[in-house]
Amino acid sequence: QLQASGGGLVQAGGSLRVSCVASGRTFSTYNMGWFRQVPGKEREFVAAIRWSGGRTDYVDSVKGRFTISRDNAKNTVYLQMNNLKPEDTAVYYCAAREGSWSDRRTDRWDYWGQGTQVTVSS
């Protein structure tokens, strides 16, 4: 089970960190990802981190602004979002999967959190 939190309202240029806590003792073996979705659009990949934390992947639109990290001792994955833009407004979902750590296709991820709303005002 995945529980996302930390969303909120922030002005453009501001920062926000969203977190996702996983239950279960096998968190450290799962690759973790963040996706986002706005109404009327498909859910899109944002970032992923390998189970060991040694490798990360980002969609081009967030490179240099967002950082994904994980703390396996706390069963938690984070997404630090800096220099936020209005187009970053979405519901952010965390996800977990085994297998390829950098697969960006939403249907390849096994487990999903409930989502947390991030709103960036201009």
CORSUL-V71035 format. One record per pair of residues at least 12 apart in sequence whose ideal C-beta (glycine too) atoms are under 6 Angstrom apart, sorted by sequence separation. I is the first residue (numbers start at 1). J is the second residue. D is the distance in Angstrom with one decimal. If there is no record, write none. Layout:
i/j/d
I/J/D
I/J/D
//
This chain:
i/j/d
6/18/4.0
34/46/4.4
56/68/5.5
97/109/4.6
6/19/4.9
34/47/4.9
46/59/5.7
67/80/4.5
97/110/4.7
5/19/5.5
45/59/5.6
95/109/4.0
33/48/4.0
66/81/5.1
96/111/4.4
4/20/4.7
32/49/5.4
53/70/5.2
65/82/5.3
95/112/5.1
2/20/5.5
3/21/5.0
65/83/4.8
31/50/5.6
47/66/5.9
49/68/4.7
93/112/5.7
94/113/4.3
2/22/5.4
31/51/5.2
93/113/5.7
30/51/5.8
47/68/4.1
49/70/5.5
1/23/4.5
29/51/5.5
93/115/4.7
91/115/4.3
92/116/5.4
91/117/5.4
92/118/5.4
89/119/5.1
89/120/5.0
88/120/5.2
86/120/5.0
84/120/4.5
86/122/4.7
32/70/5.9
28/72/4.1
32/77/4.2
34/79/4.8
57/102/4.4
27/75/4.3
50/101/4.2
38/90/4.8
22/75/4.7
37/90/5.8
21/75/5.8
36/90/3.7
37/91/5.3
48/102/5.5
21/76/5.1
36/92/4.9
19/76/5.7
20/77/4.9
35/93/4.8
19/78/5.4
45/104/3.9
34/94/5.7
17/78/5.9
18/79/4.9
33/95/4.7
17/80/4.9
43/106/5.1
32/96/5.6
16/81/5.0
30/96/4.3
31/97/5.5
15/82/4.7
13/83/6.0
14/84/5.5
31/101/3.7
12/85/5.9
10/84/5.7
12/86/5.9
18/92/5.4
20/94/3.4
4/94/5.0
2/94/5.2
20/113/5.4
18/116/5.6
12/120/5.7
2/111/5.8
4/113/4.0
7/116/3.4
3/113/6.0
7/117/4.7
9/119/4.7
10/120/5.8
11/121/5.4
12/122/5.2
2/113/3.5
5/116/5.8
7/118/4.7
4/116/4.4
//
